[in-house]
Amino acid sequence: MKAVVIEEPHRVGVKRIDDPTPGPGEVVVKVEACGICGTDIHVLEGDFAPTRYPIVPGHEFCGEAVAVSPDVSSVRVGDFLAVDPSLFCGRCYFCQLGRANLCENFNALGVGAAFGACAEYVGVPSKNAYSLPDDLPRRWGTLVEPLSCAVHGFDQIDLRLASSYLIYGAGTMGLMLAQLAAQTGGKTVDMVDINPGRFDLAKRLAADRVAASADELEEPRGWDVVMDATGAVPAIEDGLRRVKKGGTFLVFGVASAEATARFSPFRVYNEEIKIVGSMAVLHSFERARDLLVKGVIDCDAMLTHRFPLDDYTTAIDTFRQGAGLKVQVFPDTAA
C-alpha cells in the first residue's frame, strides 16, 4: 500500500509498504481521510519523546472496516468508523487509577511506536473503533478525535450554566471549545485571536465577541472560565489575568516542554482561582462521536483544506502557515 513514512526527524516521503493484516482483537481500516494537527509537526521534527522511527503519521482519521479478526464481534466488514488512536497499557499506576491518558507507557497510532493513518490502510484495536452513521459525510469522521480532546477539556472544569467564557485562539481547537461552550449553556463566549481573518467565522459559529486583545472586551470582573487553545506563553500569561475571582483557567493548548509562564501565586490563593490542564482523550471519544453526529459542531466550516497523500508536505506547510482551519490528507482510493 501507499503510505507517508517519516524515516527519521525532518525526513519524510511517500512509499510502498506492506498492507496491514488484523491480529487478535484488531480491525483493518481503509482510510477515508486523516486530519493534521500540531502533534504531527512534533512527530515530524523529532521533539515528541514517545515517537520511534520509522513511523507512518496520522491519528485523526476515519474509514471503512475491510478486514476483521475472527475474535472480534463489535465491528463488521463495511462499518464506517472513527478511531480513538490512544493505546494505553492498562497496567501502570495511572491506568489502574482510571487516568489512562497519563499512562506511564503512553503510545498512540501515528504518534508513538504504532503506524498511523496517513496511508491507504491501517490496523487498529477493535475496542478503539466507534461506528459512524453511513449517511454522515465521510470526511467529517476525522473531527471526532479532536472533538474528543475538547470534550475532555470540558470534563476538567466545573461546568456551570450561564458561565462567561474567554477563549484564546480561534483555530480548530479554539472554535471547537467555543461551540461546546455555546451549546452547554454559556452566558457569553468571547474569543481572542491575532488573525482578524478568523473573526467572522468565529462569530458565525459561536462567539459573541472576538478581538485581537482582551483589552478590547468589556468584562470588569473577568470571565468565569478562561481557556488557552494556543499554547503561546504570552496568551497564557494574559489569560490568567482575566479570570474572575473563583474562576477557572484551562491550559488546553500545547506549549513547548521548556516554556515557563509568570503568574501571581498570591492572586491564585487570594481569589481561589483554579488552574487545570487537559491532556488528550479520556472516556470522551464516544461522547464526542455522539455530539458530532447530533450536529453540535459545524463540520463543513472546520474542514478547509484537503490534499492527496502524495502532497503530504504541502499539507504540512499549509497547516504551519495557519491557512484555513483543519487540513486533511486522503488516499487516492478515497478521492
Secondary structure by P-SEA (a helix, b strand, c coil): cbbbbcccccbbbbbbbbbbbbcccbbbbccccccccaaaaaaaacccccccccccccccbbbbbcccccccccccccccccccccccccccccccccccccccccccccccccccccccbbbbccccccccccccccccccaaaaaaaaaaaaaacccccbbbbbbccccaaaaaaaaaaaaacccbbbbbbccccaaaaaaaccccccccccccccccccccbbbbccccaaaaaaaaaaccccbbbbccccccccbbbbbbaaaaaaabbbbbbbccccccaaaaaaaaaaccccccccccccccccaaaaaaaaaaaccccbbbbbccccc
